[in-house]
Amino acid sequence: MKSAVLIICTVLLFTACGIIGGGLYVSESNTLKYCYADVNADNKEELVLLTVSDTETPYGTAGDRLYILAAGKGLYGRHDIISAFDVSGMKPLNVLAGDVNRDGINEVSLKVYKTAEYDPNPAQRPFFFNVSMGKLQAVWLGSRLARPFVDYTLADLDGDGQVNSIDLALLLAGYGKSSITVSPPPPVPGSDVLLASAGTKIICVCGETQWNPAIDCIDGRTGKDSSLGNKWCCVPDRPDENYKYTTHPQPLAADYPHFIVFDMGYEKSFDKYHINNAGTAMGEDKASNTKEWSMWVSDDNVTYVKVDEVTGNTADTYDKTFASPIKARYIKFIIPVADQFPSPPPVGTVRIYNINVYASAVEGTFPPGQAVSLN
């Protein structure tokens, strides 16, 4: 009977803590702060959660345990526990996540209230950790700043699609304030290559080869790289040589036009673009030059407007200057005939070394300063 009573008490204790059957039952009452991020490099977002404690600080209630949980379908309810850490000694007040050291892995950040090695007085401090092999490993433990530390958050301030050390530096520059406003620098007219700038992504492409991925046509390199080819290549009649189809689940049909879509992250203004084909200038047969293509723009990736069309091209390079600047976030190229070789296949093989889109001097080509609240 004593054993039975002990078992019942143990179950009740674990239920009170929210731990049930190897998982954590998340509720409003046991949650202090949380965020979603891939913090263990498994390409899945985890729920990163601080549970509330009874400890009070001058800045509010502190947490006691940090959980890395399987995200599940919602915040409240049972979640499988991936990792759990006792952080009560740090008196954490908030939890955030971002790749602050730009190593490709999101760090977990705790805003803590405690003393530090070089500061014996309790204060709010930013601590950053890696979650690796079930351990919480320190990346940077902020001690103190020149002025009293008020608060911080992690946000994509420079518009590159990532939360990293640059964003953190911008944000810490405004410490001591309740909010800051940050604007990225405007593009340099005629020189900034928008598709090679930070934040631009290829969101859709007909196909690419393992040795010549689509990213090679906007990586900023302008010459032929003899070891890699440094070009985007797609071979429609040999689908076994293409390894990525981001739109079509099946290999390209030989008579289907090639295409590529870029997302520049926000609306930008341009007035010129340049294409380096694969002909003699790049060391290949002139018959490899792109023959037909059209350029389309959009602000929502739904409705596109055609702004240029080329047919019968045989030149190694192509330059187009528009009569007036064009504003767009998304740029799509459709390539019905990719080379000069006779049919079949009618669409040919894509061999493009560079697609450069140049910024114009029109105002509004970069996002307005965004206010980031620290409250």
Residue frames relative to the residue before (quaternion, step in Angstrom):
aa qw qx qy qz dx dy dz
M 1.0000 0.0000 0.0000 0.0000 0.00 0.00 0.00
K 0.6333 0.5318 -0.3343 0.4521 3.58 0.99 -0.81
S 0.6453 0.5157 -0.3261 0.4596 3.59 0.99 -0.82
A 0.6429 0.5261 -0.3251 0.4518 3.56 0.96 -0.84
V 0.6519 0.5061 -0.3146 0.4690 3.58 0.94 -0.84
L 0.6419 0.5264 -0.3203 0.4563 3.59 0.99 -0.83
I 0.6531 0.5097 -0.3178 0.4611 3.57 0.93 -0.82
I 0.6445 0.5180 -0.3228 0.4605 3.56 0.95 -0.84
C 0.6546 0.5132 -0.3119 0.4592 3.58 0.95 -0.85
T 0.6390 0.5286 -0.3257 0.4541 3.56 1.01 -0.82
V 0.6479 0.5104 -0.3182 0.4674 3.58 0.93 -0.85
L 0.6575 0.5119 -0.3139 0.4551 3.57 0.94 -0.85
L 0.6393 0.5272 -0.3281 0.4536 3.56 1.00 -0.78
F 0.6824 0.4719 -0.2962 0.4732 3.56 0.88 -0.86
T 0.6256 0.5311 -0.3422 0.4576 3.59 1.05 -0.69
A 0.6320 0.5354 -0.3310 0.4520 3.57 1.00 -0.79
C 0.6820 0.4721 -0.2833 0.4813 3.59 1.09 -0.68
G 0.5248 -0.6458 0.4062 0.3776 3.56 1.25 -0.28
I 0.5692 0.5929 -0.3841 0.4206 3.61 1.25 0.03
I 0.0802 0.8070 -0.5736 0.1153 3.56 -0.48 1.21
G 0.8761 -0.0686 0.0391 0.4756 3.56 -0.80 1.04
G 0.7472 -0.4019 0.2320 0.4758 3.60 0.87 0.88
G 0.7025 0.3887 -0.2687 0.5322 3.58 1.27 0.11
L 0.4050 -0.6744 0.5517 0.2772 3.54 -1.31 0.08
Y 0.2697 -0.7346 0.5987 0.1709 3.54 -0.90 0.94
V 0.1902 -0.8073 0.5544 0.0686 3.54 -0.38 1.28
S 0.0506 0.7864 -0.6117 0.0696 3.54 -0.85 1.02
E 0.6771 -0.4789 0.3578 0.4292 3.55 -1.26 0.21
S 0.6761 0.5322 -0.2948 0.4157 3.56 1.03 -0.80
N 0.7661 0.3478 -0.2170 0.4950 3.63 1.05 -0.56
T 0.5974 0.5694 -0.3572 0.4373 3.61 1.28 0.09
L 0.2057 -0.7599 0.6053 0.1176 3.56 -0.88 1.02
K 0.7648 -0.1686 0.1589 0.6012 3.59 0.66 -1.15
Y 0.0041 -0.7986 0.6019 -0.0028 3.58 -1.21 0.46
C 0.0144 -0.7594 0.6479 0.0580 3.54 -1.35 0.23
Y 0.3524 -0.7060 0.5670 0.2363 3.57 -1.30 0.22
A 0.2691 0.7419 -0.5814 0.1979 3.60 -0.87 0.95
D 0.4510 -0.6276 0.5479 0.3203 3.55 -1.27 0.41
V 0.0023 -0.8482 0.5278 -0.0444 3.59 -0.15 1.27
N 0.7309 0.3794 -0.2537 0.5075 3.60 1.22 -0.03
A 0.5112 -0.7110 0.3808 0.2968 3.58 1.25 0.60
D 0.4578 0.6648 -0.4754 0.3499 3.59 0.95 0.87
N 0.4893 -0.6926 0.3958 0.3524 3.57 1.35 0.29
K 0.6286 0.4482 -0.3600 0.5239 3.56 1.15 0.68
E 0.4444 -0.6753 0.5123 0.2899 3.56 -1.02 0.77
E 0.1938 -0.7585 0.6119 0.1130 3.53 -1.04 0.86
L 0.4284 -0.6295 0.5700 0.3086 3.54 -1.31 0.33
V 0.1154 -0.7889 0.6033 0.0212 3.58 -0.56 1.22
L 0.0368 0.8622 -0.4887 0.1284 3.55 -0.27 1.29
L 0.2234 -0.7288 0.6326 0.1367 3.54 -1.15 0.79
T 0.2594 -0.7475 0.5867 0.1724 3.56 -0.86 0.93
V 0.5327 -0.6648 0.4403 0.2835 3.52 -1.10 0.81
S 0.1976 -0.7645 0.6020 0.1187 3.58 -1.16 0.64
D 0.5829 -0.5600 0.4458 0.3847 3.55 -1.33 -0.18
T 0.5220 0.6633 -0.3980 0.3594 3.60 1.29 -0.06
E 0.1736 -0.7836 0.5915 0.0766 3.54 -0.89 0.99
T 0.1260 -0.7597 0.6341 0.0708 3.56 -1.16 0.71
P 0.6669 -0.4797 0.3546 0.4465 3.62 -1.20 0.12
Y 0.7281 0.4114 -0.2229 0.5010 3.59 1.26 -0.36
G 0.7521 -0.3601 0.1996 0.5146 3.55 1.23 0.32
T 0.7161 -0.4361 0.3350 0.4298 3.54 -1.37 -0.07
A 0.3218 -0.7495 0.5519 0.1735 3.55 -1.02 0.87
G 0.4590 -0.6516 0.5257 0.2973 3.53 -1.33 0.29
D 0.3224 -0.7630 0.5242 0.1977 3.56 -1.26 0.20
R 0.8043 0.1183 -0.0683 0.5783 3.60 1.06 -0.64
L 0.2587 -0.7341 0.6110 0.1446 3.53 -1.16 0.79
Y 0.0877 -0.8051 0.5865 0.0123 3.57 -0.76 1.09
I 0.1696 -0.7010 0.6805 0.1291 3.52 -1.18 0.76
L 0.0185 -0.8443 0.5306 -0.0730 3.55 -0.35 1.29
A 0.5449 -0.5450 0.5068 0.3863 3.55 -1.25 0.41
A 0.5479 -0.6927 0.3533 0.3086 3.56 -0.72 1.11
G 0.2089 -0.7992 0.5390 0.1648 3.61 0.90 -0.82
K 0.6623 -0.5292 0.3741 0.3761 3.55 -1.31 -0.29
G 0.7986 0.0477 -0.0254 0.5995 3.58 1.22 -0.12
L 0.6643 -0.5149 0.3509 0.4130 3.57 -1.26 0.18
Y 0.7861 0.3241 -0.1750 0.4964 3.56 0.65 -1.08
G 0.5773 0.5376 -0.4521 0.4163 3.52 -1.02 0.91
R 0.6893 -0.4811 0.3457 0.4170 3.55 -1.30 -0.09
H 0.0384 -0.7786 0.6263 -0.0059 3.57 -1.03 0.93
D 0.4729 -0.6432 0.5158 0.3107 3.57 -1.04 0.76
I 0.3717 -0.7259 0.5396 0.2093 3.56 -1.01 0.88
I 0.2305 -0.7598 0.5965 0.1172 3.56 -0.82 1.07
S 0.7658 -0.1130 0.0973 0.6256 3.58 0.97 -0.94
A 0.0616 -0.7783 0.6238 0.0363 3.55 -1.23 0.53
F 0.0546 -0.8107 0.5824 -0.0226 3.57 -0.94 0.92
D 0.3720 -0.6906 0.5751 0.2325 3.54 -1.07 0.82
V 0.0225 0.8156 -0.5743 0.0670 3.59 -0.44 1.22
S 0.2837 0.8067 -0.4845 0.1843 3.56 1.24 0.33
G 0.6321 0.5595 -0.3367 0.4171 3.59 1.07 -0.68
M 0.6608 0.4992 -0.3056 0.4699 3.59 1.21 -0.43
K 0.2435 -0.7868 0.5158 0.2360 3.57 1.28 -0.44
P 0.0495 0.8400 -0.5378 0.0520 3.60 0.65 1.07
L 0.2540 -0.7830 0.5577 0.1068 3.54 -1.06 0.86
N 0.7994 0.0307 -0.0035 0.5999 3.58 1.19 -0.45
V 0.1687 -0.7602 0.6166 0.1162 3.56 -1.27 0.40
L 0.0070 -0.7783 0.6261 -0.0472 3.55 -1.00 0.98
A 0.1530 -0.7832 0.5914 0.1159 3.60 -1.25 0.11
G 0.2604 0.7397 -0.5940 0.1795 3.55 -1.15 0.75
D 0.5090 -0.6377 0.4825 0.3185 3.55 -1.23 0.46
V 0.0392 -0.8701 0.4913 0.0069 3.58 0.47 1.19
N 0.7351 0.3646 -0.2499 0.5141 3.64 1.11 -0.37
R 0.4406 -0.7566 0.4054 0.2627 3.57 1.34 0.36
D 0.4025 0.7041 -0.4883 0.3222 3.56 0.95 0.92
G 0.6059 -0.5840 0.3457 0.4151 3.57 1.27 0.17
I 0.7019 0.3910 -0.2508 0.5400 3.60 1.29 -0.02
N 0.4353 -0.7044 0.4974 0.2589 3.58 -0.87 0.93
E 0.2701 -0.7357 0.5995 0.1626 3.53 -1.00 0.89
V 0.3819 -0.6706 0.5809 0.2589 3.55 -1.29 0.46
S 0.1289 -0.7971 0.5878 0.0499 3.55 -0.85 0.99
L 0.1156 -0.7684 0.6272 0.0535 3.55 -0.96 0.94
K 0.2479 -0.7019 0.6421 0.1833 3.53 -1.00 0.86
V 0.0685 -0.8432 0.5325 -0.0259 3.56 -0.38 1.25
Y 0.2472 -0.7195 0.6220 0.1853 3.54 -1.35 0.29
K 0.3916 0.7090 -0.4930 0.3177 3.56 -0.19 1.27
T 0.5955 -0.5153 0.4566 0.4140 3.53 -1.34 -0.04
A 0.2202 -0.7527 0.6003 0.1570 3.57 -1.32 0.19
E 0.7211 -0.4637 0.2925 0.4236 3.54 -1.28 0.37
Y 0.7944 0.2637 -0.1332 0.5307 3.57 0.95 -0.85
D 0.7247 0.3093 -0.2342 0.5695 3.57 1.23 0.34
P 0.2275 -0.8299 0.4955 0.1180 3.61 -0.17 1.25
N 0.6161 0.5565 -0.3500 0.4339 3.60 1.23 -0.19
P 0.4854 -0.6596 0.4782 0.3171 3.62 -0.83 0.88
A 0.1406 0.7764 -0.6010 0.1275 3.55 -0.97 0.89
Q 0.5691 -0.5542 0.4671 0.3884 3.56 -1.31 0.19
R 0.0253 0.8065 -0.5865 0.0705 3.56 -0.91 0.96
P 0.3790 -0.7068 0.5399 0.2554 3.62 -1.12 0.60
F 0.0560 -0.7833 0.6192 -0.0014 3.58 -0.72 1.10
F 0.1159 -0.7931 0.5963 0.0445 3.57 -1.03 0.84
F 0.0587 -0.8127 0.5788 -0.0323 3.56 -0.94 0.99
N 0.3139 -0.6619 0.6357 0.2435 3.51 -1.39 0.37
V 0.2527 -0.7164 0.6241 0.1829 3.54 -1.16 0.66
S 0.1931 0.7977 -0.5365 0.1961 3.57 -0.29 1.26
M 0.8525 0.0035 -0.0321 0.5217 3.56 -0.93 0.98
G 0.6952 -0.4951 0.2719 0.4445 3.56 1.01 0.84
K 0.6452 0.4943 -0.3246 0.4838 3.58 1.25 0.26
L 0.3632 -0.6865 0.5884 0.2250 3.52 -1.30 0.54
Q 0.0444 -0.8389 0.5416 -0.0302 3.57 -0.24 1.30
A 0.4524 -0.7170 0.4653 0.2543 3.56 -0.75 1.09
V 0.1977 -0.7543 0.6175 0.1032 3.57 -1.04 0.91
W 0.7599 -0.1672 0.1330 0.6140 3.55 0.93 -0.95
L 0.1129 -0.7821 0.6119 0.0325 3.56 -0.82 1.06
G 0.2687 -0.8066 0.5077 0.1393 3.55 -0.14 1.31
S 0.2967 -0.7760 0.5337 0.1583 3.56 -0.73 1.06
R 0.7220 -0.3249 0.2405 0.5615 3.57 0.52 -1.16
L 0.3351 -0.7121 0.5801 0.2099 3.52 -1.31 0.37
A 0.7195 -0.4551 0.2916 0.4360 3.58 -1.26 0.15
R 0.7606 0.2165 -0.1341 0.5972 3.54 1.14 -0.65
P 0.6837 -0.4706 0.3261 0.4525 3.61 -1.18 0.27
F 0.3928 -0.7187 0.5313 0.2165 3.53 -0.90 0.99
V 0.2225 -0.8082 0.5358 0.1012 3.58 -0.67 1.10
D 0.7448 -0.2956 0.2609 0.5383 3.57 0.59 -1.12
Y 0.0731 -0.7799 0.6167 0.0784 3.57 -1.28 0.07
T 0.0735 -0.7510 0.6490 0.0968 3.50 -1.34 0.22
L 0.3661 -0.6872 0.5707 0.2607 3.57 -1.29 0.15
A 0.1520 0.7775 -0.5918 0.1487 3.56 -0.78 1.06
D 0.4932 -0.6344 0.5014 0.3208 3.57 -1.23 0.52
L 0.0674 -0.8563 0.5120 -0.0031 3.57 0.09 1.31
D 0.7407 0.4103 -0.2431 0.4732 3.61 1.03 -0.61
G 0.5264 -0.7048 0.3771 0.2897 3.57 1.25 0.30
D 0.4891 0.6773 -0.4382 0.3317 3.60 1.12 0.48
G 0.5804 -0.6205 0.3616 0.3839 3.58 1.26 0.22
Q 0.7212 0.3679 -0.2351 0.5378 3.59 1.26 0.10
V 0.3078 -0.6853 0.6190 0.2290 3.53 -1.31 0.45
N 0.1783 0.8153 -0.5210 0.1792 3.58 -0.29 1.23
S 0.7967 -0.3418 0.2137 0.4503 3.54 -1.34 -0.18
I 0.5987 0.5563 -0.3731 0.4392 3.59 1.08 -0.58
D 0.6514 0.5017 -0.3089 0.4780 3.57 0.98 -0.87
L 0.6434 0.5224 -0.3268 0.4542 3.58 0.97 -0.83
A 0.6492 0.5131 -0.3212 0.4606 3.58 0.96 -0.83
L 0.6402 0.5171 -0.3242 0.4664 3.57 0.99 -0.80
L 0.6894 0.4935 -0.2817 0.4493 3.54 0.94 -0.90
L 0.6681 0.4932 -0.3091 0.4635 3.58 0.92 -0.85
A 0.5486 0.6082 -0.3999 0.4113 3.57 1.19 -0.42
G 0.7313 0.3959 -0.2380 0.5019 3.58 1.17 -0.43
Y 0.3123 0.7733 -0.5112 0.2078 3.60 1.16 0.33
G 0.6841 0.4099 -0.3587 0.4851 3.53 -1.08 0.77
K 0.6866 0.4078 -0.2689 0.5384 3.59 1.31 -0.08
S 0.5312 -0.6366 0.4541 0.3263 3.55 -1.21 0.44
S 0.7873 -0.0170 -0.0101 0.6162 3.58 1.24 -0.36
I 0.1631 -0.7639 0.6125 0.1216 3.55 -1.25 0.36
T 0.2553 -0.7383 0.6009 0.1692 3.56 -1.26 0.39
V 0.0572 -0.8151 0.5757 -0.0308 3.55 -0.72 1.12
S 0.0622 -0.7681 0.6362 0.0367 3.56 -1.01 0.86
P 0.4069 -0.6721 0.5468 0.2894 3.59 -0.94 0.77
P 0.5827 -0.5803 0.4124 0.3919 3.61 -1.10 0.47
P 0.5287 -0.6319 0.4498 0.3447 3.61 -1.06 0.65
P 0.5832 -0.5641 0.4343 0.3912 3.60 -1.14 0.47
V 0.4425 -0.6635 0.5320 0.2845 3.56 -1.19 0.56
P 0.4334 -0.7281 0.4528 0.2774 3.62 -0.44 1.14
G 0.8527 0.1998 -0.1534 0.4577 3.51 -1.03 0.88
S 0.7606 0.3534 -0.2137 0.5009 3.59 1.18 -0.19
D 0.6478 0.5084 -0.3398 0.4543 3.61 0.99 -0.70
V 0.2439 -0.7497 0.6018 0.1279 3.54 -0.83 1.04
L 0.3387 -0.8155 0.4281 0.1921 3.55 -0.05 1.32
L 0.6858 0.4942 -0.3114 0.4342 3.59 0.90 -0.81
A 0.6867 0.4439 -0.2858 0.4997 3.60 1.20 -0.38
S 0.5254 0.6515 -0.4088 0.3638 3.60 1.26 -0.01
A 0.6522 -0.5140 0.3839 0.4038 3.55 -1.28 0.44
G 0.7519 0.3817 -0.2909 0.4521 3.54 -1.01 0.83
T 0.6028 0.5474 -0.3705 0.4470 3.61 1.18 -0.37
K 0.0508 -0.7984 0.6000 -0.0070 3.55 -0.95 0.95
I 0.3671 -0.6467 0.6101 0.2736 3.52 -1.28 0.49
I 0.1197 -0.8407 0.5266 0.0400 3.58 -0.38 1.19
C 0.7976 0.0849 -0.0456 0.5955 3.58 1.22 -0.22
V 0.1276 0.7837 -0.5984 0.1073 3.58 -0.85 0.92
C 0.5535 -0.6393 0.4180 0.3319 3.57 -1.01 0.82
G 0.7447 -0.2882 0.2207 0.5600 3.55 1.01 -0.80
E 0.0529 -0.7791 0.6238 0.0325 3.54 -1.28 0.24
T 0.4223 -0.6904 0.5137 0.2849 3.56 -1.15 0.42
Q 0.6617 -0.5182 0.3717 0.3942 3.53 -1.25 0.42
W 0.7330 0.4208 -0.2280 0.4834 3.57 1.01 -0.79
N 0.7843 0.2229 -0.1095 0.5685 3.58 1.18 -0.51
P 0.0270 -0.8377 0.5454 -0.0105 3.62 0.40 1.20
A 0.6708 -0.5311 0.3469 0.3842 3.54 -1.23 0.50
I 0.5898 0.6019 -0.3685 0.3925 3.59 1.05 -0.71
D 0.5783 0.6185 -0.3710 0.3813 3.60 1.14 -0.55
C 0.6614 0.5146 -0.3295 0.4350 3.61 1.09 -0.45
I 0.7597 0.2874 -0.2081 0.5449 3.63 1.24 -0.05
D 0.4339 0.7389 -0.4378 0.2722 3.60 1.20 0.31
G 0.6092 -0.6013 0.3402 0.3892 3.57 1.25 0.15
R 0.5807 0.5561 -0.3898 0.4490 3.61 1.21 -0.22
T 0.2401 -0.8246 0.5030 0.0963 3.57 -0.83 0.94
G 0.7203 0.4244 -0.2543 0.4862 3.62 1.14 -0.34
K 0.6204 -0.5355 0.4162 0.3937 3.53 -1.30 0.13
D 0.2059 -0.7456 0.6237 0.1127 3.54 -0.92 0.97
S 0.3758 -0.7849 0.4454 0.2108 3.58 -0.29 1.24
S 0.6913 0.4831 -0.2919 0.4511 3.59 1.12 -0.55
L 0.7919 0.2964 -0.1476 0.5130 3.59 1.04 -0.74
G 0.4706 -0.6639 0.4614 0.3534 3.58 1.14 -0.48
N 0.0843 -0.8576 0.5032 0.0647 3.59 1.16 -0.68
K 0.5958 0.5241 -0.3865 0.4700 3.56 0.77 1.04
W 0.4421 -0.6101 0.5696 0.3284 3.51 -1.39 0.18
C 0.0136 0.8031 -0.5929 0.0575 3.55 -0.79 1.06
C 0.0536 0.7722 -0.6315 0.0447 3.55 -1.00 0.90
V 0.1612 -0.8075 0.5664 0.0334 3.55 -0.73 1.15
P 0.2493 -0.8396 0.4568 0.1556 3.63 0.02 1.22
D 0.7244 0.4330 -0.2624 0.4679 3.59 0.99 -0.72
R 0.7156 0.3169 -0.2488 0.5706 3.57 1.30 0.11
P 0.0888 -0.8629 0.4952 0.0478 3.60 0.60 1.16
D 0.5662 0.5975 -0.3970 0.4060 3.59 1.15 -0.39
E 0.6579 0.5026 -0.3172 0.4625 3.60 1.19 -0.40
N 0.6461 0.4615 -0.3161 0.5193 3.57 1.31 -0.20
Y 0.1635 -0.8372 0.5170 0.0718 3.56 -0.79 0.93
K 0.7693 0.2998 -0.1840 0.5333 3.62 1.16 -0.06
Y 0.0371 0.7687 -0.6364 0.0522 3.55 -0.83 1.04
T 0.1541 -0.8487 0.5005 0.0746 3.56 -0.09 1.23
T 0.7223 0.3659 -0.2555 0.5283 3.59 1.21 -0.16
H 0.7848 0.2944 -0.1457 0.5255 3.56 0.81 -1.02
P 0.3837 -0.7368 0.5015 0.2418 3.59 -0.69 1.03
Q 0.7170 0.3699 -0.2332 0.5429 3.57 1.20 -0.48
P 0.6326 -0.5325 0.3842 0.4106 3.63 -1.13 0.50
L 0.6440 -0.5498 0.3856 0.3663 3.53 -1.20 0.65
A 0.3992 -0.6485 0.5850 0.2790 3.53 -1.12 0.70
A 0.5885 -0.6238 0.3852 0.3407 3.58 -1.01 0.77
D 0.7361 0.3946 -0.2349 0.4972 3.61 1.13 -0.50
Y 0.5308 0.6227 -0.4163 0.3965 3.60 1.22 0.33
P 0.4963 -0.6823 0.4347 0.3150 3.64 -0.79 0.93
H 0.4791 -0.6263 0.5330 0.3069 3.51 -1.24 0.55
F 0.0259 0.7973 -0.6030 0.0054 3.57 -1.19 0.40
I 0.0265 -0.7599 0.6485 0.0356 3.55 -1.34 0.36
V 0.1319 -0.7972 0.5879 0.0374 3.59 -0.98 0.89
F 0.1569 -0.7876 0.5934 0.0537 3.55 -0.91 1.04
D 0.1659 -0.7349 0.6488 0.1071 3.53 -1.16 0.77
M 0.2343 -0.8125 0.5217 0.1126 3.59 -0.48 1.18
G 0.6181 -0.6005 0.3230 0.3912 3.59 1.27 0.21
Y 0.7582 -0.1385 0.1006 0.6292 3.57 1.12 -0.68
E 0.6836 -0.4963 0.3323 0.4195 3.56 -1.25 0.28
K 0.0070 -0.7861 0.6171 -0.0335 3.54 -0.89 1.02
S 0.3600 -0.7288 0.5452 0.2049 3.54 -1.22 0.48
F 0.0370 0.7928 -0.6064 0.0492 3.57 -0.93 0.92
D 0.1613 -0.8005 0.5696 0.0935 3.56 -1.18 0.50
K 0.7775 0.2239 -0.1436 0.5699 3.59 1.23 0.15
Y 0.0320 0.7774 -0.6267 -0.0434 3.56 -1.20 0.49
H 0.2104 -0.7775 0.5899 0.0579 3.53 -1.24 0.65
I 0.1027 -0.7811 0.6135 0.0539 3.57 -1.05 0.79
N 0.1928 -0.7313 0.6443 0.1136 3.53 -1.03 0.93
N 0.2014 -0.7787 0.5847 0.1059 3.56 -0.53 1.16
A 0.6292 -0.6006 0.3726 0.3233 3.56 -1.32 0.09
G 0.3982 0.7642 -0.4462 0.2415 3.59 1.22 0.23
T 0.8518 -0.2056 0.1133 0.4684 3.52 -1.27 -0.44
A 0.5981 0.5767 -0.3695 0.4162 3.61 1.09 -0.63
M 0.7408 0.3509 -0.2029 0.5357 3.57 1.16 -0.61
G 0.6136 -0.6114 0.3298 0.3754 3.57 1.23 0.22
E 0.6236 0.5148 -0.3588 0.4663 3.59 1.20 0.31
D 0.6997 -0.4371 0.3535 0.4409 3.53 -1.35 0.05
K 0.5330 -0.6435 0.4471 0.3193 3.59 -0.97 0.85
A 0.5871 0.5840 -0.3642 0.4262 3.56 1.18 -0.45
S 0.5910 0.5779 -0.3620 0.4309 3.59 1.28 -0.19
N 0.4825 0.6869 -0.4315 0.3303 3.60 1.23 -0.19
T 0.5411 -0.6267 0.4608 0.3196 3.54 -1.06 0.83
K 0.3061 -0.7993 0.4979 0.1396 3.58 -0.76 1.06
E 0.8163 0.0263 0.0295 0.5763 3.61 0.88 -0.93
W 0.2007 0.7581 -0.6097 0.1153 3.55 -1.06 0.79
S 0.1570 -0.7514 0.6267 0.1344 3.53 -1.32 0.24
M 0.2982 -0.7433 0.5804 0.1473 3.55 -1.21 0.68
W 0.0676 -0.8009 0.5948 -0.0152 3.56 -0.85 1.06
V 0.1410 -0.7895 0.5921 0.0787 3.61 -1.12 0.62
S 0.0183 -0.7877 0.6155 -0.0182 3.53 -1.25 0.57
D 0.3163 -0.7291 0.5631 0.2265 3.57 -1.24 0.38
D 0.7739 0.3165 -0.1775 0.5190 3.61 1.26 -0.14
N 0.4330 -0.7100 0.4427 0.3354 3.61 1.30 0.00
V 0.6071 0.5104 -0.3690 0.4845 3.57 1.19 0.53
T 0.7899 0.1853 -0.0776 0.5793 3.55 0.71 -1.11
Y 0.0811 -0.8159 0.5724 -0.0064 3.58 -0.63 1.18
V 0.1927 -0.7550 0.6184 0.1020 3.54 -1.18 0.70
K 0.3760 -0.7236 0.5331 0.2254 3.58 -0.87 0.94
V 0.1249 -0.8211 0.5559 0.0333 3.57 -0.79 1.07
D 0.8012 0.0450 -0.0449 0.5950 3.60 1.22 -0.21
E 0.0115 -0.7811 0.6243 -0.0003 3.56 -1.14 0.68
V 0.0959 -0.7940 0.6003 0.0064 3.55 -0.90 0.99
T 0.0144 0.7763 -0.6299 0.0199 3.55 -0.99 0.92
G 0.8270 0.2597 -0.1818 0.4643 3.55 -1.17 0.58
N 0.3423 0.7536 -0.5058 0.2431 3.61 1.13 0.45
T 0.0592 -0.7823 0.6186 0.0430 3.57 -1.12 0.74
A 0.5291 0.6803 -0.3827 0.3330 3.59 1.28 -0.22
D 0.5725 -0.5963 0.4472 0.3418 3.54 -1.25 0.55
T 0.7977 0.1449 -0.0610 0.5821 3.58 1.05 -0.74
Y 0.1268 -0.7734 0.6171 0.0710 3.54 -1.28 0.45
D 0.0363 -0.7815 0.6229 0.0021 3.56 -0.99 0.91
K 0.0389 -0.7855 0.6176 -0.0024 3.52 -1.00 0.91
T 0.0743 -0.7655 0.6383 0.0335 3.57 -0.86 1.01
F 0.3210 -0.7722 0.5217 0.1689 3.56 -0.70 1.10
A 0.5900 -0.6000 0.4132 0.3479 3.56 -1.13 0.69
S 0.7805 0.0410 -0.0239 0.6234 3.60 1.14 -0.63
P 0.6178 -0.5786 0.3754 0.3777 3.59 -1.09 0.63
I 0.2698 -0.7414 0.5989 0.1373 3.52 -1.22 0.66
K 0.1928 -0.7698 0.5997 0.1031 3.56 -0.93 0.93
A 0.2290 0.7594 -0.5820 0.1794 3.56 -0.87 0.93
R 0.3577 -0.6845 0.5817 0.2553 3.53 -1.32 0.32
Y 0.7831 0.2617 -0.1230 0.5505 3.57 0.99 -0.87
I 0.0815 -0.7709 0.6309 0.0323 3.56 -1.08 0.82
K 0.0593 -0.7969 0.6012 -0.0013 3.57 -0.86 1.02
F 0.1372 -0.7477 0.6433 0.0916 3.53 -1.11 0.80
I 0.1150 -0.7571 0.6409 0.0530 3.56 -0.94 0.99
I 0.1127 -0.8189 0.5627 -0.0024 3.56 -0.74 1.12
P 0.1867 -0.8193 0.5330 0.0986 3.63 -0.06 1.24
V 0.7884 0.0985 -0.0439 0.6056 3.60 1.05 -0.78
A 0.2112 -0.8584 0.4620 0.0717 3.54 -0.27 1.30
D 0.8118 0.0978 -0.0733 0.5710 3.63 1.12 -0.26
Q 0.6171 -0.5832 0.4054 0.3385 3.58 -1.34 0.03
F 0.4830 0.6897 -0.4351 0.3188 3.57 1.26 -0.17
P 0.5384 -0.6354 0.4337 0.3439 3.61 -1.02 0.68
S 0.5687 -0.5755 0.4636 0.3611 3.55 -1.26 0.46
P 0.6354 -0.1786 -0.7413 -0.1222 1.51 -2.30 0.94
P 0.6247 -0.1390 -0.7552 -0.1421 1.59 -2.38 0.73
P 0.5977 -0.6181 0.3655 0.3565 3.59 -1.04 0.62
V 0.6956 0.4924 -0.3070 0.4235 3.62 0.97 -0.63
G 0.3489 -0.7672 0.4783 0.2467 3.60 1.15 -0.44
T 0.5507 -0.6055 0.4747 0.3237 3.54 -1.38 -0.14
V 0.4134 -0.7010 0.5264 0.2461 3.56 -0.88 0.97
R 0.1168 0.7480 -0.6478 0.0850 3.55 -0.98 0.95
I 0.2093 0.7847 -0.5470 0.2031 3.59 0.18 1.30
Y 0.3196 -0.7803 0.5156 0.1521 3.54 -0.72 1.13
N 0.8173 -0.0357 0.0512 0.5728 3.61 0.95 -0.78
I 0.0468 -0.7117 0.6984 0.0593 3.49 -1.26 0.72
N 0.0073 -0.8161 0.5759 -0.0475 3.58 -0.39 1.24
V 0.0867 -0.7726 0.6285 0.0226 3.55 -0.87 1.03
Y 0.2216 -0.8364 0.4960 0.0730 3.57 -0.57 1.19
A 0.5029 -0.6763 0.4646 0.2717 3.53 -0.97 0.99
S 0.2995 -0.7314 0.5828 0.1889 3.55 -1.16 0.69
A 0.5901 -0.6057 0.4182 0.3317 3.56 -1.32 0.14
V 0.4162 0.7270 -0.4643 0.2875 3.60 1.21 0.21
E 0.4943 -0.6508 0.4836 0.3134 3.56 -1.00 0.81
G 0.7464 0.3950 -0.2984 0.4448 3.52 -1.25 0.52
T 0.4878 0.6693 -0.4371 0.3508 3.58 1.19 0.36
F 0.7265 0.2589 -0.2473 0.5866 3.56 1.22 0.28
P 0.6051 -0.6058 0.3565 0.3739 3.61 -1.03 0.68
P 0.5373 -0.6060 0.4609 0.3627 3.59 -1.09 0.60
G 0.6606 -0.5057 0.3672 0.4160 3.56 -1.19 0.46
Q 0.2197 -0.7864 0.5654 0.1171 3.56 -0.85 0.93
A 0.3526 -0.7320 0.5464 0.2031 3.56 -0.85 1.00
V 0.1344 -0.7892 0.5975 0.0457 3.56 -0.79 1.02
S 0.2836 -0.7800 0.5366 0.1521 3.56 -0.46 1.21
L 0.2612 -0.7663 0.5686 0.1461 3.55 -1.02 0.82
N 0.5157 0.6596 -0.4172 0.3534 3.58 1.22 0.05
